[in-house]
Amino acid sequence: MALIKACDLADLEEGEILKADLEGQPSIALYRIDGEVFATHDTCTHGEASLSEDGYIEDGQVICSWHDGAFDIRTGQPCRLPCMDPILTFPIEIRDGEVFIDL
């Protein structure tokens, strides 16, 4: 288990996407939905757009605005074409107001 600090919980607002650039790692998109925090790769598997920069959250899914494809934030599974390949998800741990990702 390799926990890496991604951000302070206070920096991640409800219903928003935050990009975490972790040294030596691919960019991670962090999401806060109904008080829970989730993490996925930041790159759409269809068009290679940044989900944190070009995406938005709707009904528990991250929608990529490049081609309107969608992924389930909790599982990474594609929910709408043209996305067909899942995005990686990562376990999260929150300690003392800090968000850690298990890479």
C-alpha positions as CSV (number, residue, x, y, z in Angstrom):
1,M,0.0,0.0,0.0
2,A,1.5,3.3,-1.1
3,L,-0.5,6.2,0.3
4,I,0.3,9.6,-1.2
5,K,-1.2,12.8,0.0
6,A,-3.3,14.3,-2.8
7,C,-4.8,17.4,-1.1
8,D,-6.5,18.8,2.0
9,L,-10.2,17.8,2.2
10,A,-11.1,21.4,2.5
11,D,-9.7,22.0,-1.0
12,L,-12.2,19.5,-2.5
13,E,-15.6,21.0,-2.7
14,E,-18.8,19.0,-3.0
15,G,-19.8,18.3,-6.6
16,E,-16.4,19.5,-8.0
17,I,-13.5,17.8,-9.6
18,L,-9.9,18.5,-8.5
19,K,-6.8,17.6,-10.4
20,A,-4.0,16.1,-8.3
21,D,-0.6,16.2,-9.8
22,L,1.5,13.7,-7.8
23,E,5.2,13.6,-8.4
24,G,6.2,10.8,-10.8
25,Q,2.6,9.6,-11.2
26,P,-0.1,10.2,-13.8
27,S,-2.6,12.9,-13.0
28,I,-5.5,11.9,-10.7
29,A,-9.0,13.4,-10.7
30,L,-10.6,13.7,-7.3
31,Y,-14.3,13.9,-6.8
32,R,-16.5,14.7,-3.7
33,I,-20.0,13.4,-4.0
34,D,-22.5,13.3,-1.1
35,G,-19.5,13.8,1.3
36,E,-17.5,10.8,-0.1
37,V,-14.3,11.2,-1.9
38,F,-13.3,9.2,-5.0
39,A,-10.2,9.1,-7.3
40,T,-9.7,8.1,-10.9
41,H,-7.1,8.6,-13.6
42,D,-7.6,12.1,-14.9
43,T,-7.5,11.1,-18.6
44,C,-10.5,10.0,-20.6
45,T,-9.8,6.6,-22.2
46,H,-11.6,7.7,-25.4
47,G,-10.3,11.1,-26.3
48,E,-7.5,11.6,-23.8
49,A,-9.1,14.8,-22.4
50,S,-8.4,15.8,-18.8
51,L,-11.5,14.9,-16.9
52,S,-10.7,17.5,-14.2
53,E,-10.3,20.3,-16.7
54,D,-12.8,19.3,-19.4
55,G,-15.3,17.2,-17.4
56,Y,-18.2,17.7,-15.1
57,I,-20.2,15.6,-12.6
58,E,-23.7,14.5,-13.2
59,D,-25.6,11.7,-11.3
60,G,-22.5,10.1,-10.0
61,Q,-20.8,10.1,-13.4
62,V,-18.0,12.2,-14.8
63,I,-18.9,13.5,-18.2
64,C,-16.1,14.2,-20.7
65,S,-17.1,17.3,-22.6
66,W,-15.0,16.5,-25.6
67,H,-17.4,13.8,-26.9
68,D,-20.1,13.5,-24.2
69,G,-18.9,10.1,-23.0
70,A,-19.3,9.2,-19.3
71,F,-17.8,7.1,-16.6
72,D,-19.1,5.9,-13.2
73,I,-17.0,7.8,-10.7
74,R,-17.2,5.0,-8.1
75,T,-16.2,2.1,-10.4
76,G,-14.5,3.7,-13.4
77,Q,-16.8,1.8,-15.8
78,P,-18.0,3.5,-19.0
79,C,-21.6,4.5,-18.9
80,R,-22.1,6.2,-22.2
81,L,-20.6,6.0,-25.7
82,P,-18.2,6.7,-27.2
83,C,-16.4,5.7,-24.0
84,M,-15.8,1.9,-24.0
85,D,-12.7,1.3,-21.8
86,P,-12.9,2.0,-18.1
87,I,-10.7,4.5,-16.2
88,L,-8.6,3.3,-13.3
89,T,-10.0,4.0,-9.8
90,F,-8.0,4.3,-6.6
91,P,-8.8,3.7,-2.9
92,I,-9.0,6.9,-0.8
93,E,-8.1,7.4,2.8
94,I,-8.9,10.5,4.8
95,R,-6.8,11.3,7.9
96,D,-6.9,14.4,9.9
97,G,-8.5,16.4,7.1
98,E,-6.1,15.2,4.5
99,V,-6.9,13.1,1.4
100,F,-4.5,10.2,0.6
101,I,-4.6,8.0,-2.5
102,D,-3.5,4.4,-2.5
103,L,-1.5,4.0,-5.6
